[in-house]
Structures are given as structure tokens and as C-alpha cells.
């Protein structure tokens, strides 16, 4: 390694430590949501490899993100892992992702660190779209961690925000039709109660990697008052320093909730 690289690494190390100290003195968001974007581009541009290798790196980065959240005291992490639209990708890529997801769910169910930190897993999305073996693995991981509440990891899989709102509207409409509800009963709180996971609080901070400035059908109902942060770096390359910058940006904003 060149002297300039060593010097740069030293400077970044000092900066990262100072930044983390500053962030830990401020208000930490209870719920962080992440659109994990850029796995495929990272594989092609940074690794010169097939896109599947980017997905493997993305999975590893999620483990790091959980550690960062646990260290900071973030209570809830929600990640956009696989959208309903992602099923339209090439068959071999979807099959690889499903196998990766299945293996990850089985591993998660019996992971010592998961149980030591009392991490609860919740998957939100349309499980009818998932292969049966993947759905079974998800069910296993959820059941094995269902009693925990110290830290919650929510994974949006086969998920779409419009789809979630549509399903909530249908559920409410059926109850009105059957006389269980009156139209006058419908308010924001009632709609929220018919989302996939009404027990999950709305995100305080939503961050997206890869430099794209859009929400891609993610938590459209829940993020009405969330702070948004966009990082111009692919998900597998996302560093703890980048996460600290996102938290610091959140801390510097005044949340008025429309007031």
C-alpha cells in the first residue's frame, strides 16, 4: 500500500471515530428503513463479476448494518429486500435470490448472535408469491424469534407499497360490506391497522443507496413524515461512516410533522 493510501486511511479512521462520537451524543432514530439498492451495479462495476456476487455482498452488508444499529441503539430496522416487481427479472437471477433467501432464513433461525441480541424477524409482503420452500424457511425464522422484542428486523419481500394499500382498502371494504364497520369509522388510524404489520412504527429515517432519488414503491403509507436520505454509493459498498452521516443528517433536521 502506498504512503498516500496509508495516510488517507488514517485520516478517514480519525474522521469516522469523531463522527461516531458526535452521532452518539445526539438523538438516535428508533426506526430506520433502508432501500438496499445497487447490488448488481456493484458486481459489474466494482467486482467485475456476475450480478449474483453483488447479491451475496449485499447480504453480508445487511449483517453489518444490523451490528451498526445494535451499537447505536436503533430499535427497528426495515429493509427492502425483494419487491413484487423483482419477480420480472431473469429467471436464473430470481432463482439464485430465492435460494439465497431460503438459506439466509434457515441460518437466521439458529444464529447464536440473533438469539443473544434477542432479534425478532418479521417479513412483510405477499407470501403467496413465494416458492413454498422459501415461505417455509421464512415461517421458521419468524417462529424461532417470535418471542423477542429487543431489536426488530423487518424484511420487505415480495412487497409493494401500492399493493399493501390496495389490500388494506379491500379488507376495510369487506368489513363495511359485512356490517363490521361503518364508513364513518374510517380514519388514518383504521387504515394503518389494516396494513401488513400494524404493530411496526412508522420509520423515522428512510435511506436509499446507489444515488437514485426515488422511493420505488416502498412503505408509501408509512413514510408520510419520515426523513429521507439518499447516499450516492452502492449498497455493498455502504460503510459505517456513510451510515453515521445519514444519522447525523437526521439529527440536524427539525421534524415538524406538518405543524
Secondary structure, 3 states (H helix, E strand, C coil): CCHHHHHHHHHHHHHHHHHHHHHHHCCCCCEEEEECCCHHHHHHHHHCCCHHHHHHHHHHHHHHHHHHHHHHCCCEEEEEEEEHHHHHCCHHHHHHHHHHHHHHHHHHHCCHHHHHCCEEEEEECCHHHCCHHHHHHHHHHHHHCCCCCCEEEEEEEEECHHHHHHHHHHHHHHHHHCCCCCHHHCCHHHHHHCCCCCCCCCCCEEEECCCCCCCCCCCCCCCCCCEEEECCCCHHHCCHHHHHHHHHHHHCCCCCCCC
